[in-house]
Amino acid sequence: MSDRDPYLRDPNIARAASLQVVFGLALGAGLGWAIAGWAGFSEGAGVAIGAVVGFLLANVLVYQYGGRSTR
């Protein structure tokens, strides 16, 4: 990815992009848990589905926008 995006050659921005993915995973899991509890579904399934959705969304943002998505 860093060969395609000049922003990601900077180690600070690359680290921020990695943290964006980790926090996307955590935020997705938290939102999945909250929505599952509110809707009366299984909270474990909500956490798993939310984590997958958050992880994918964060990766799509980094892939589409590169290092600019961290700003």
VMD Tcl script that builds the backbone (N, CA, C; Angstrom):
set m [mol new atoms 213]
animate dup $m
set s [atomselect $m all]
$s set {name element resname resid chain x y z} {
  {N N MET 1 A 0.826 -1.193 0.000}
  {CA C MET 1 A 0.000 0.000 0.000}
  {C C MET 1 A 0.865 1.249 0.000}
  {N N SER 2 A 1.991 1.224 0.700}
  {CA C SER 2 A 2.789 2.442 0.803}
  {C C SER 2 A 3.427 2.841 -0.524}
  {N N ASP 3 A 3.585 1.896 -1.443}
  {CA C ASP 3 A 4.129 2.270 -2.744}
  {C C ASP 3 A 3.100 3.024 -3.577}
  {N N ARG 4 A 1.826 2.844 -3.268}
  {CA C ARG 4 A 0.759 3.518 -4.005}
  {C C ARG 4 A 0.428 4.881 -3.412}
  {N N ASP 5 A 0.608 5.029 -2.123}
  {CA C ASP 5 A 0.210 6.260 -1.435}
  {C C ASP 5 A 1.425 6.906 -0.767}
  {N N PRO 6 A 1.810 8.091 -1.200}
  {CA C PRO 6 A 2.986 8.727 -0.592}
  {C C PRO 6 A 2.771 9.112 0.870}
  {N N TYR 7 A 1.532 9.335 1.292}
  {CA C TYR 7 A 1.281 9.678 2.692}
  {C C TYR 7 A 1.685 8.535 3.618}
  {N N LEU 8 A 1.442 7.300 3.192}
  {CA C LEU 8 A 1.715 6.163 4.065}
  {C C LEU 8 A 3.201 5.831 4.170}
  {N N ARG 9 A 4.044 6.531 3.456}
  {CA C ARG 9 A 5.488 6.336 3.622}
  {C C ARG 9 A 5.984 6.957 4.921}
  {N N ASP 10 A 5.241 7.922 5.430}
  {CA C ASP 10 A 5.583 8.540 6.713}
  {C C ASP 10 A 5.220 7.555 7.826}
  {N N PRO 11 A 6.163 7.197 8.702}
  {CA C PRO 11 A 5.861 6.208 9.738}
  {C C PRO 11 A 4.772 6.654 10.706}
  {N N ASN 12 A 4.657 7.949 10.961}
  {CA C ASN 12 A 3.605 8.413 11.869}
  {C C ASN 12 A 2.226 8.224 11.261}
  {N N ILE 13 A 2.090 8.496 9.981}
  {CA C ILE 13 A 0.796 8.323 9.323}
  {C C ILE 13 A 0.483 6.840 9.157}
  {N N ALA 14 A 1.492 6.024 8.880}
  {CA C ALA 14 A 1.275 4.579 8.791}
  {C C ALA 14 A 0.802 4.023 10.132}
  {N N ARG 15 A 1.377 4.519 11.227}
  {CA C ARG 15 A 0.949 4.086 12.558}
  {C C ARG 15 A -0.476 4.548 12.840}
  {N N ALA 16 A -0.811 5.760 12.426}
  {CA C ALA 16 A -2.173 6.262 12.616}
  {C C ALA 16 A -3.171 5.443 11.807}
  {N N ALA 17 A -2.786 5.010 10.615}
  {CA C ALA 17 A -3.673 4.175 9.806}
  {C C ALA 17 A -3.890 2.820 10.472}
  {N N SER 18 A -2.844 2.268 11.078}
  {CA C SER 18 A -2.989 1.002 11.800}
  {C C SER 18 A -3.908 1.165 13.001}
  {N N LEU 19 A -3.742 2.271 13.718}
  {CA C LEU 19 A -4.617 2.524 14.865}
  {C C LEU 19 A -6.054 2.768 14.423}
  {N N GLN 20 A -6.233 3.368 13.255}
  {CA C GLN 20 A -7.580 3.581 12.731}
  {C C GLN 20 A -8.284 2.236 12.531}
  {N N VAL 21 A -7.561 1.248 12.038}
  {CA C VAL 21 A -8.144 -0.075 11.831}
  {C C VAL 21 A -8.474 -0.724 13.176}
  {N N VAL 22 A -7.566 -0.616 14.144}
  {CA C VAL 22 A -7.804 -1.208 15.466}
  {C C VAL 22 A -9.009 -0.551 16.140}
  {N N PHE 23 A -9.075 0.784 16.091}
  {CA C PHE 23 A -10.197 1.466 16.718}
  {C C PHE 23 A -11.491 1.251 15.948}
  {N N GLY 24 A -11.414 1.050 14.632}
  {CA C GLY 24 A -12.603 0.693 13.860}
  {C C GLY 24 A -13.156 -0.643 14.312}
  {N N LEU 25 A -12.263 -1.579 14.578}
  {CA C LEU 25 A -12.658 -2.886 15.093}
  {C C LEU 25 A -13.323 -2.750 16.461}
  {N N ALA 26 A -12.701 -1.990 17.356}
  {CA C ALA 26 A -13.238 -1.818 18.708}
  {C C ALA 26 A -14.558 -1.051 18.701}
  {N N LEU 27 A -14.626 0.014 17.918}
  {CA C LEU 27 A -15.862 0.788 17.848}
  {C C LEU 27 A -16.990 -0.034 17.236}
  {N N GLY 28 A -16.676 -0.810 16.208}
  {CA C GLY 28 A -17.683 -1.680 15.602}
  {C C GLY 28 A -18.192 -2.714 16.589}
  {N N ALA 29 A -17.288 -3.300 17.379}
  {CA C ALA 29 A -17.697 -4.287 18.379}
  {C C ALA 29 A -18.592 -3.648 19.431}
  {N N GLY 30 A -18.227 -2.460 19.879}
  {CA C GLY 30 A -19.050 -1.770 20.879}
  {C C GLY 30 A -20.419 -1.394 20.350}
  {N N LEU 31 A -20.453 -0.885 19.135}
  {CA C LEU 31 A -21.746 -0.529 18.547}
  {C C LEU 31 A -22.588 -1.766 18.265}
  {N N GLY 32 A -21.953 -2.848 17.825}
  {CA C GLY 32 A -22.683 -4.097 17.601}
  {C C GLY 32 A -23.278 -4.635 18.886}
  {N N TRP 33 A -22.524 -4.544 19.966}
  {CA C TRP 33 A -23.010 -4.993 21.269}
  {C C TRP 33 A -24.197 -4.144 21.726}
  {N N ALA 34 A -24.076 -2.823 21.563}
  {CA C ALA 34 A -25.150 -1.921 21.986}
  {C C ALA 34 A -26.410 -2.121 21.155}
  {N N ILE 35 A -26.257 -2.234 19.851}
  {CA C ILE 35 A -27.431 -2.409 18.985}
  {C C ILE 35 A -28.086 -3.760 19.232}
  {N N ALA 36 A -27.280 -4.808 19.433}
  {CA C ALA 36 A -27.843 -6.127 19.711}
  {C C ALA 36 A -28.595 -6.131 21.037}
  {N N GLY 37 A -28.046 -5.479 22.052}
  {CA C GLY 37 A -28.738 -5.408 23.337}
  {C C GLY 37 A -30.017 -4.612 23.255}
  {N N TRP 38 A -29.997 -3.539 22.496}
  {CA C TRP 38 A -31.179 -2.693 22.343}
  {C C TRP 38 A -32.268 -3.407 21.554}
  {N N ALA 39 A -31.866 -4.157 20.527}
  {CA C ALA 39 A -32.835 -4.831 19.665}
  {C C ALA 39 A -33.249 -6.194 20.209}
  {N N GLY 40 A -32.593 -6.664 21.255}
  {CA C GLY 40 A -32.962 -7.935 21.858}
  {C C GLY 40 A -32.350 -9.147 21.171}
  {N N PHE 41 A -31.285 -8.961 20.420}
  {CA C PHE 41 A -30.602 -10.072 19.769}
  {C C PHE 41 A -29.481 -10.582 20.666}
  {N N SER 42 A -28.838 -11.640 20.230}
  {CA C SER 42 A -27.699 -12.186 20.961}
  {C C SER 42 A -26.558 -11.167 20.966}
  {N N GLU 43 A -26.078 -10.836 22.156}
  {CA C GLU 43 A -25.020 -9.829 22.250}
  {C C GLU 43 A -23.699 -10.333 21.684}
  {N N GLY 44 A -23.432 -11.620 21.822}
  {CA C GLY 44 A -22.202 -12.175 21.253}
  {C C GLY 44 A -22.178 -12.062 19.735}
  {N N ALA 45 A -23.316 -12.359 19.126}
  {CA C ALA 45 A -23.402 -12.229 17.666}
  {C C ALA 45 A -23.299 -10.767 17.257}
  {N N GLY 46 A -23.895 -9.878 18.038}
  {CA C GLY 46 A -23.817 -8.450 17.734}
  {C C GLY 46 A -22.392 -7.936 17.794}
  {N N VAL 47 A -21.635 -8.394 18.787}
  {CA C VAL 47 A -20.225 -7.991 18.906}
  {C C VAL 47 A -19.434 -8.501 17.709}
  {N N ALA 48 A -19.650 -9.760 17.349}
  {CA C ALA 48 A -18.906 -10.342 16.226}
  {C C ALA 48 A -19.235 -9.636 14.914}
  {N N ILE 49 A -20.504 -9.431 14.655}
  {CA C ILE 49 A -20.914 -8.772 13.409}
  {C C ILE 49 A -20.431 -7.328 13.393}
  {N N GLY 50 A -20.577 -6.625 14.508}
  {CA C GLY 50 A -20.120 -5.243 14.584}
  {C C GLY 50 A -18.621 -5.115 14.398}
  {N N ALA 51 A -17.863 -6.048 14.977}
  {CA C ALA 51 A -16.406 -6.013 14.832}
  {C C ALA 51 A -15.999 -6.226 13.378}
  {N N VAL 52 A -16.657 -7.153 12.713}
  {CA C VAL 52 A -16.336 -7.407 11.302}
  {C C VAL 52 A -16.677 -6.187 10.452}
  {N N VAL 53 A -17.840 -5.595 10.686}
  {CA C VAL 53 A -18.252 -4.421 9.908}
  {C C VAL 53 A -17.310 -3.242 10.174}
  {N N GLY 54 A -16.965 -2.996 11.432}
  {CA C GLY 54 A -16.044 -1.907 11.759}
  {C C GLY 54 A -14.666 -2.110 11.161}
  {N N PHE 55 A -14.174 -3.351 11.211}
  {CA C PHE 55 A -12.870 -3.675 10.637}
  {C C PHE 55 A -12.869 -3.454 9.128}
  {N N LEU 56 A -13.919 -3.930 8.462}
  {CA C LEU 56 A -14.002 -3.753 7.009}
  {C C LEU 56 A -14.126 -2.286 6.626}
  {N N LEU 57 A -14.938 -1.539 7.359}
  {CA C LEU 57 A -15.106 -0.123 7.053}
  {C C LEU 57 A -13.787 0.637 7.223}
  {N N ALA 58 A -13.068 0.361 8.297}
  {CA C ALA 58 A -11.788 1.038 8.518}
  {C C ALA 58 A -10.781 0.686 7.424}
  {N N ASN 59 A -10.757 -0.580 7.016}
  {CA C ASN 59 A -9.839 -0.976 5.945}
  {C C ASN 59 A -10.217 -0.363 4.606}
  {N N VAL 60 A -11.510 -0.253 4.332}
  {CA C VAL 60 A -11.950 0.381 3.086}
  {C C VAL 60 A -11.544 1.847 3.079}
  {N N LEU 61 A -11.686 2.526 4.213}
  {CA C LEU 61 A -11.272 3.929 4.279}
  {C C LEU 61 A -9.778 4.088 4.024}
  {N N VAL 62 A -8.972 3.220 4.626}
  {CA C VAL 62 A -7.526 3.305 4.412}
  {C C VAL 62 A -7.193 2.958 2.964}
  {N N TYR 63 A -7.873 1.967 2.406}
  {CA C TYR 63 A -7.588 1.585 1.021}
  {C C TYR 63 A -7.997 2.685 0.041}
  {N N GLN 64 A -9.175 3.272 0.250}
  {CA C GLN 64 A -9.682 4.282 -0.681}
  {C C GLN 64 A -8.946 5.610 -0.548}
  {N N TYR 65 A -8.737 6.048 0.681}
  {CA C TYR 65 A -8.190 7.382 0.911}
  {C C TYR 65 A -6.737 7.374 1.360}
  {N N GLY 66 A -6.188 6.217 1.654}
  {CA C GLY 66 A -4.792 6.116 2.069}
  {C C GLY 66 A -4.535 6.867 3.364}
  {N N GLY 67 A -3.393 7.505 3.455}
  {CA C GLY 67 A -3.018 8.241 4.655}
  {C C GLY 67 A -3.887 9.446 4.924}
  {N N ARG 68 A -4.574 9.933 3.901}
  {CA C ARG 68 A -5.451 11.090 4.107}
  {C C ARG 68 A -6.640 10.749 4.994}
  {N N SER 69 A -7.004 9.462 5.111}
  {CA C SER 69 A -8.140 9.093 5.956}
  {C C SER 69 A -7.833 9.257 7.436}
  {N N THR 70 A -6.558 9.418 7.791}
  {CA C THR 70 A -6.188 9.567 9.199}
  {C C THR 70 A -6.241 11.011 9.658}
  {N N ARG 71 A -6.475 11.946 8.770}
  {CA C ARG 71 A -6.448 13.362 9.128}
  {C C ARG 71 A -7.797 13.860 9.519}
}
mol reanalyze $m
mol bondsrecalc $m
mol representation Tube
mol addrep $m
